[in-house]
Amino acid sequence: MDRICIRGGRRLQGEIRIGGAKNAALPLMAASLLTEGTLRLSNLPHLADITTLVRLLTTLGVAIEMNGQDGNGGHAGRTLDLCAAEIAQTEAPYDLVRKMRASVLVLGPLLARCGRARVSLPGGCAIGTRPIDMHIRALQQMGAEIELEGGYVEARAPKGLKGAHIVFNMPSVGATENVLMAASLARGETVIENAAREPEVGDLARCLRAMGAHIDGIGTDRLQIEGVDALGGAEHAVIADRIEAGTYAIAAAITDGDLELVGARLDELGAVGEALAGAGLTLEETPRGLRARRTNGSLAGVDVMTEPFPGFPTDLQAQTMALMATAEGASMITETIFENRFMHVPELMRMGANINLHGGSAMVRGVPRLTGAPVMATDLRASVSLVLAGLAAEGETVIGRVYHLDRGYERVEEKLALCGAEIERLGEE
């Protein structure tokens, strides 16, 4: 397994192009199953999860061709043409789905278009159980017959799906996306109450509209979908990755740097902008994106609680903890989305962080400096939190198991090195 070596203490300056959002790209790719036409997606990031879903969709019969790269500077979004003129099979096998939880997003489209689907229960990062009960219950309300057997979701809708009034007990991005896609081809009207409001959900809804779906309430917690007989092809550009933008904004803060985040948007950061401002970071809109730099040279501890959008995202919790480990004073970081998302804490403590866990909360007391150490990545966001800590630490940090990082961050060491970081990828020990 590859490792990343960082020699900390370098101030970051320059610009970083923010890639397309992985969490938007994956459901958009799954939406190609809804139509016989060609769906052209641009600004797709080059990530391991994207490659995994390409393999899965190809197995299902989707013809996929790369149609160029956008942008410049070596960090360009890709354009893919996806055409599911014929569905070759309706089974998403374990060997592919186990690698990535988002693979379950093929369930709704397959069921809506083919009337059947057999999808392995998903895998992904080890940050909690993340059950798909909400997906299943909602599709059952729409007329699907679903059984769990041998680690697979066996779903049938012999009479097709029908519209339903679905009320989620909590906002779920994946469940909202699965139902949104399925409802686009269902008979009648579907209403989703307490729908997830994340920008990635809105991006999917806008793409489905371009394909001919009838959707109202985009950006709100109440979505109304009037099913149509068929969807067509479309062209759609994936939105910029707000999690990547937030991560590099924190990189600017933790190194006392000055970065322009090209393509980033402040309104898509939700509560992140307010929290980082409280910590002492200025986020200034520019014609090309956002400029991130410290306000007055020091960082202050802030309290953070993860919540559904527009609240503070769980996907930036680990990175924020690394930042708070270097800030003055104390901060309380509370995780409410996933029950096992503090696995980065022991690794940060190996670097000198002062963190005490109390159930779902972490009390972080800032220290004058972190110290480089060998550490191990445990999941996607934990891995990048260790990169951030390494950038600020005194001495050398070597991060193992960085395949987690490659699932969600495109060429992270190259982007940081171009801004002055002393960072390199190493081979296996």
C-alpha positions as CSV (number, residue, x, y, z in Angstrom):
1,M,0.0,0.0,0.0
2,D,1.2,3.5,-0.8
3,R,2.2,6.0,1.9
4,I,2.4,9.7,2.0
5,C,5.3,11.5,3.6
6,I,5.0,15.2,4.8
7,R,7.6,17.5,6.2
8,G,5.6,20.1,8.0
9,G,5.9,23.7,8.7
10,R,5.6,25.1,5.2
11,R,3.2,27.9,4.5
12,L,0.8,27.2,1.6
13,Q,0.3,29.9,-1.0
14,G,-1.1,29.8,-4.5
15,E,-4.3,28.3,-6.0
16,I,-6.0,24.9,-6.0
17,R,-8.6,23.9,-8.5
18,I,-11.5,22.3,-6.7
19,G,-12.6,19.2,-8.6
20,G,-16.1,17.9,-9.3
21,A,-18.0,16.6,-6.2
22,K,-17.6,12.8,-5.8
23,N,-20.9,12.8,-3.8
24,A,-22.7,14.5,-6.7
25,A,-20.9,12.5,-9.5
26,L,-21.9,9.0,-8.2
27,P,-25.7,9.5,-8.2
28,L,-25.5,11.3,-11.5
29,M,-23.7,8.3,-13.0
30,A,-26.3,6.0,-11.6
31,A,-29.0,8.1,-13.2
32,S,-27.7,7.0,-16.6
33,L,-29.6,3.7,-15.9
34,L,-32.9,5.6,-16.2
35,T,-32.7,6.3,-20.0
36,E,-31.8,4.7,-23.3
37,G,-30.2,8.0,-24.3
38,T,-26.7,9.2,-23.7
39,L,-26.0,11.1,-20.5
40,R,-22.9,13.3,-20.9
41,L,-21.3,14.3,-17.5
42,S,-18.5,16.8,-17.4
43,N,-16.2,17.8,-14.5
44,L,-16.1,14.3,-13.2
45,P,-13.2,13.8,-10.7
46,H,-10.6,11.1,-11.3
47,L,-11.1,9.0,-8.1
48,A,-11.1,5.4,-7.1
49,D,-14.9,5.6,-6.3
50,I,-15.6,6.9,-9.8
51,T,-13.6,4.0,-11.3
52,T,-15.5,1.5,-9.1
53,L,-18.9,2.8,-10.2
54,V,-17.7,2.7,-13.9
55,R,-17.0,-1.0,-13.4
56,L,-20.3,-1.6,-11.8
57,L,-22.3,0.3,-14.5
58,T,-20.4,-1.5,-17.3
59,T,-21.3,-4.8,-15.7
60,L,-25.0,-3.7,-15.8
61,G,-24.7,-2.9,-19.5
62,V,-23.9,0.8,-19.6
63,A,-21.6,1.8,-22.4
64,I,-19.1,4.4,-21.1
65,E,-16.6,6.4,-23.1
66,M,-14.3,9.2,-22.0
67,N,-15.0,12.3,-24.1
68,G,-12.2,14.6,-23.0
69,Q,-11.0,16.6,-20.1
70,D,-12.0,20.0,-18.9
71,G,-9.8,22.8,-17.5
72,N,-6.1,23.1,-17.4
73,G,-3.1,22.8,-15.1
74,G,-3.1,19.0,-15.0
75,H,-6.1,18.8,-12.6
76,A,-8.9,18.6,-15.0
77,G,-12.4,17.2,-14.7
78,R,-13.2,14.4,-17.1
79,T,-16.2,14.1,-19.4
80,L,-17.9,10.8,-19.7
81,D,-20.7,9.6,-22.1
82,L,-22.9,7.0,-20.4
83,C,-25.4,5.1,-22.5
84,A,-27.7,2.4,-21.1
85,A,-29.5,1.6,-24.3
86,E,-29.9,-2.0,-23.0
87,I,-29.6,-3.2,-19.5
88,A,-27.5,-6.4,-19.6
89,Q,-28.3,-7.6,-16.1
90,T,-30.0,-6.2,-13.0
91,E,-27.6,-7.6,-10.4
92,A,-25.0,-5.5,-8.6
93,P,-22.5,-8.1,-7.3
94,Y,-20.8,-8.1,-3.9
95,D,-17.3,-7.9,-5.3
96,L,-18.0,-4.4,-6.6
97,V,-20.6,-3.0,-4.2
98,R,-18.5,-4.0,-1.1
99,K,-15.9,-1.3,-2.1
100,M,-18.3,1.6,-2.0
101,R,-21.5,2.4,-0.2
102,A,-22.8,4.6,-3.1
103,S,-23.3,1.5,-5.2
104,V,-26.7,1.1,-3.6
105,L,-27.8,4.0,-5.7
106,V,-28.4,1.7,-8.7
107,L,-31.3,0.1,-6.8
108,G,-33.9,2.8,-7.5
109,P,-33.0,3.3,-11.2
110,L,-32.9,-0.5,-12.0
111,L,-36.2,-1.1,-10.2
112,A,-37.9,1.8,-11.9
113,R,-36.7,1.0,-15.4
114,C,-36.5,-2.9,-15.3
115,G,-39.0,-3.8,-12.6
116,R,-36.3,-5.8,-10.7
117,A,-33.0,-5.5,-9.1
118,R,-30.6,-7.6,-7.0
119,V,-28.1,-5.4,-5.2
120,S,-25.5,-6.5,-2.6
121,L,-25.6,-4.8,0.7
122,P,-23.0,-2.0,0.4
123,G,-19.6,-1.4,1.9
124,G,-17.4,1.7,2.1
125,C,-15.6,3.4,5.0
126,A,-15.8,1.8,8.4
127,I,-17.5,4.7,10.1
128,G,-20.7,3.1,11.3
129,T,-23.5,0.9,10.3
130,R,-25.2,3.3,7.9
131,P,-28.2,1.0,7.2
132,I,-30.3,1.3,4.0
133,D,-33.6,0.7,5.8
134,M,-34.9,4.1,4.6
135,H,-34.2,3.3,1.0
136,I,-36.0,0.0,1.3
137,R,-39.1,1.3,3.2
138,A,-39.5,4.2,0.7
139,L,-39.3,1.8,-2.3
140,Q,-41.8,-0.5,-0.6
141,Q,-44.2,2.4,-0.3
142,M,-43.9,2.8,-4.0
143,G,-45.0,-0.8,-4.6
144,A,-41.7,-2.7,-4.6
145,E,-41.5,-6.2,-3.1
146,I,-38.2,-6.4,-1.3
147,E,-36.5,-9.2,0.6
148,L,-33.0,-9.4,2.1
149,E,-31.4,-12.7,1.3
150,G,-27.8,-13.9,1.4
151,G,-26.4,-10.4,1.8
152,Y,-28.4,-9.0,-1.2
153,V,-31.4,-6.8,-1.6
154,E,-33.9,-8.7,-3.8
155,A,-36.4,-6.2,-5.2
156,R,-39.2,-6.6,-7.7
157,A,-41.9,-4.3,-9.0
158,P,-43.8,-6.5,-11.5
159,K,-46.5,-3.9,-11.9
160,G,-44.1,-1.0,-12.0
161,L,-43.5,1.6,-9.3
162,K,-46.2,4.1,-8.3
163,G,-46.1,7.5,-6.7
164,A,-46.3,7.7,-2.9
165,H,-46.1,10.2,0.0
166,I,-42.8,9.4,1.7
167,V,-41.8,11.0,5.0
168,F,-38.3,10.3,6.1
169,N,-37.7,10.2,9.9
170,M,-34.4,12.0,9.3
171,P,-32.9,13.5,6.2
172,S,-30.9,10.9,4.2
173,V,-28.9,11.9,1.2
174,G,-28.7,8.4,-0.3
175,A,-32.3,7.6,0.3
176,T,-33.5,10.9,-1.1
177,E,-31.4,10.3,-4.2
178,N,-32.6,6.7,-4.7
179,V,-36.3,7.7,-4.4
180,L,-35.8,10.8,-6.5
181,M,-34.5,8.7,-9.4
182,A,-37.1,5.9,-9.0
183,A,-39.9,8.4,-8.8
184,S,-38.9,10.0,-12.0
185,L,-40.2,6.9,-13.9
186,A,-43.0,5.9,-11.4
187,R,-46.7,6.3,-12.2
188,G,-48.2,9.4,-10.6
189,E,-46.9,11.8,-8.1
190,T,-44.3,11.2,-5.4
191,V,-43.8,13.6,-2.5
192,I,-40.7,13.3,-0.3
193,E,-41.0,15.1,3.0
194,N,-37.9,15.8,5.2
195,A,-35.8,15.3,2.1
196,A,-32.1,15.9,2.3
197,R,-31.1,19.4,1.1
198,E,-27.5,18.9,0.3
199,P,-26.2,20.6,-2.8
200,E,-25.4,17.2,-4.3
201,V,-29.1,16.3,-4.1
202,G,-30.1,19.5,-5.9
203,D,-27.4,18.7,-8.6
204,L,-29.0,15.3,-9.2
205,A,-32.5,16.9,-9.4
206,R,-31.4,19.5,-12.0
207,C,-29.8,16.8,-14.1
208,L,-33.0,14.7,-14.0
209,R,-34.9,17.7,-15.0
210,A,-32.6,18.1,-18.0
211,M,-33.4,14.5,-18.9
212,G,-37.1,15.3,-18.8
213,A,-38.2,14.6,-15.2
214,H,-40.8,16.8,-13.6
215,I,-39.4,17.8,-10.2
216,D,-40.4,20.7,-8.0
217,G,-39.0,21.9,-4.6
218,I,-35.3,21.6,-5.5
219,G,-33.2,22.9,-2.6
220,T,-36.0,22.4,-0.1
221,D,-37.0,19.6,2.3
222,R,-40.1,18.8,0.3
223,L,-39.6,17.4,-3.2
224,Q,-42.5,16.7,-5.6
225,I,-41.9,14.4,-8.6
226,E,-44.5,13.7,-11.3
227,G,-43.4,10.5,-13.0
228,V,-43.0,10.3,-16.8
229,D,-43.0,7.4,-19.2
230,A,-39.4,7.8,-20.3
231,L,-36.4,10.0,-19.8
232,G,-33.9,11.1,-22.5
233,G,-30.3,11.9,-22.7
234,A,-28.8,15.2,-21.4
235,E,-25.5,17.1,-20.8
236,H,-24.7,18.1,-17.2
237,A,-21.6,19.5,-15.4
238,V,-21.0,18.1,-11.9
239,I,-20.8,20.8,-9.2
240,A,-17.6,21.6,-7.4
241,D,-16.8,19.5,-4.3
242,R,-17.7,21.5,-1.3
243,I,-15.9,19.0,1.0
244,E,-12.7,19.3,-1.0
245,A,-13.1,23.1,-0.8
246,G,-13.6,23.0,2.9
247,T,-10.6,20.7,3.3
248,Y,-8.2,23.1,1.5
249,A,-9.6,26.1,3.3
250,I,-8.6,24.3,6.5
251,A,-5.2,23.7,4.9
252,A,-4.8,27.4,4.4
253,A,-5.8,28.0,8.0
254,I,-3.7,25.3,9.6
255,T,-0.5,26.5,7.8
256,D,-1.2,30.2,8.1
257,G,-1.4,30.2,4.3
258,D,-3.2,32.1,1.5
259,L,-5.0,29.9,-1.0
260,E,-7.4,30.7,-3.9
261,L,-9.9,27.8,-4.2
262,V,-10.8,27.9,-7.9
263,G,-14.4,26.8,-8.5
264,A,-15.5,26.8,-4.8
265,R,-18.7,28.5,-3.7
266,L,-19.4,30.0,-0.3
267,D,-23.1,29.3,-0.4
268,E,-22.5,25.6,-0.8
269,L,-20.4,25.4,2.3
270,G,-23.4,26.0,4.6
271,A,-22.3,26.3,8.3
272,V,-18.7,25.6,7.4
273,G,-18.1,29.2,6.5
274,E,-19.4,30.5,9.8
275,A,-17.4,28.0,11.8
276,L,-14.2,28.7,10.0
277,A,-14.7,32.5,10.4
278,G,-15.2,32.0,14.1
279,A,-11.9,30.1,14.2
280,G,-10.1,33.0,12.5
281,L,-10.2,32.2,8.8
282,T,-11.4,34.7,6.2
283,L,-13.2,33.3,3.2
284,E,-13.5,36.0,0.5
285,E,-15.3,35.4,-2.8
286,T,-13.2,36.0,-5.9
287,P,-14.2,36.0,-9.6
288,R,-12.9,32.4,-9.8
289,G,-13.9,31.0,-6.4
290,L,-12.9,31.7,-2.8
291,R,-9.7,33.1,-1.2
292,A,-8.9,31.5,2.2
293,R,-6.4,33.0,4.7
294,R,-6.2,33.7,8.4
295,T,-7.9,36.9,9.6
296,N,-5.4,38.1,12.1
297,G,-2.7,35.5,12.4
298,S,-4.1,33.4,15.1
299,L,-6.7,30.6,15.4
300,A,-9.3,30.2,18.1
301,G,-11.2,27.2,19.2
302,V,-14.8,26.9,18.1
303,D,-17.5,24.4,18.9
304,V,-18.9,22.3,16.1
305,M,-21.8,19.9,15.8
306,T,-22.4,17.9,12.7
307,E,-25.9,18.1,11.1
308,P,-27.6,17.6,7.8
309,F,-27.1,20.5,5.3
310,P,-27.1,23.5,5.8
311,G,-25.6,22.4,9.1
312,F,-21.9,21.4,9.5
313,P,-21.1,18.4,7.4
314,T,-19.9,15.2,9.0
315,D,-17.4,14.9,6.1
316,L,-15.5,17.9,7.4
317,Q,-15.5,16.9,11.1
318,A,-12.1,15.1,11.1
319,Q,-10.4,18.0,9.2
320,T,-11.8,20.5,11.7
321,M,-10.6,18.5,14.6
322,A,-7.0,18.7,13.2
323,L,-7.4,22.4,12.9
324,M,-8.8,22.8,16.4
325,A,-5.8,20.8,17.7
326,T,-3.6,23.7,16.7
327,A,-5.9,26.5,17.8
328,E,-5.8,28.6,21.0
329,G,-8.2,27.5,23.7
330,A,-10.7,24.6,23.7
331,S,-13.4,23.4,21.4
332,M,-16.1,20.7,21.6
333,I,-16.7,18.7,18.4
334,T,-19.9,16.6,18.5
335,E,-20.7,14.0,15.9
336,T,-24.4,13.3,15.4
337,I,-24.5,11.6,12.0
338,F,-22.2,8.5,12.3
339,E,-21.5,6.7,15.6
340,N,-18.0,5.6,14.7
341,R,-16.3,8.6,13.2
342,F,-13.7,9.4,15.7
343,M,-11.2,6.7,14.6
344,H,-8.7,9.5,13.7
345,V,-8.5,10.7,17.3
346,P,-5.8,8.2,18.4
347,E,-3.7,9.0,15.3
348,L,-3.9,12.7,16.0
349,M,-2.9,12.1,19.6
350,R,0.2,10.3,18.3
351,M,1.1,13.7,16.8
352,G,0.6,15.4,20.1
353,A,-3.0,16.5,19.9
354,N,-4.8,16.9,23.2
355,I,-8.2,15.3,22.7
356,N,-10.6,13.7,25.2
357,L,-13.6,11.7,24.0
358,H,-16.9,11.7,25.8
359,G,-19.4,9.5,23.9
360,G,-20.3,11.3,20.7
361,S,-18.2,14.4,21.6
362,A,-14.6,15.3,21.5
363,M,-13.0,18.0,23.7
364,V,-10.0,19.4,21.9
365,R,-7.5,21.6,23.6
366,G,-5.1,23.4,21.3
367,V,-1.4,22.7,21.7
368,P,1.5,25.0,20.6
369,R,2.6,22.6,18.0
370,L,2.0,19.1,16.6
371,T,4.9,16.7,16.0
372,G,5.4,14.5,13.0
373,A,4.9,10.8,13.5
374,P,4.0,7.6,11.6
375,V,0.2,7.3,11.5
376,M,-2.4,5.2,9.9
377,A,-5.5,6.3,7.9
378,T,-8.7,4.5,8.9
379,D,-11.2,6.1,6.5
380,L,-11.5,8.7,3.8
381,R,-12.0,11.9,5.8
382,A,-9.7,10.7,8.7
383,S,-6.9,10.2,6.1
384,V,-7.0,13.8,5.0
385,S,-7.2,15.1,8.5
386,L,-3.8,13.4,9.1
387,V,-2.5,15.1,6.0
388,L,-3.6,18.5,7.4
389,A,-2.0,17.7,10.8
390,G,1.2,16.7,9.0
391,L,1.3,20.0,7.1
392,A,1.3,21.9,10.4
393,A,3.5,19.5,12.4
394,E,7.1,19.9,13.2
395,G,9.2,17.2,11.6
396,E,8.1,14.3,9.4
397,T,4.8,12.5,9.2
398,V,4.3,9.3,7.3
399,I,0.7,8.3,6.6
400,G,-0.1,4.7,5.8
401,R,-3.1,3.1,4.0
402,V,-3.7,6.2,1.9
403,Y,-5.9,4.2,-0.5
404,H,-8.7,5.7,1.6
405,L,-7.5,9.1,0.5
406,D,-7.6,8.2,-3.2
407,R,-11.3,7.4,-2.9
408,G,-12.2,11.1,-2.3
409,Y,-9.3,13.4,-3.1
410,E,-7.8,13.7,-6.5
411,R,-4.0,13.9,-6.6
412,V,-3.9,15.6,-3.2
413,E,-0.1,15.5,-2.9
414,E,0.4,17.2,-6.3
415,K,-2.1,20.0,-5.5
416,L,-0.5,20.7,-2.2
417,A,3.1,20.5,-3.5
418,L,2.2,23.2,-6.1
419,C,1.3,25.5,-3.2
420,G,4.6,24.9,-1.3
421,A,3.9,21.8,0.8
422,E,6.8,19.3,1.2
423,I,4.9,16.2,0.5
424,E,5.5,13.1,-1.6
425,R,3.9,9.7,-2.2
426,L,6.0,6.7,-1.2
427,G,5.7,3.1,-2.3
428,E,5.1,0.2,0.1
429,E,7.5,-0.3,3.0
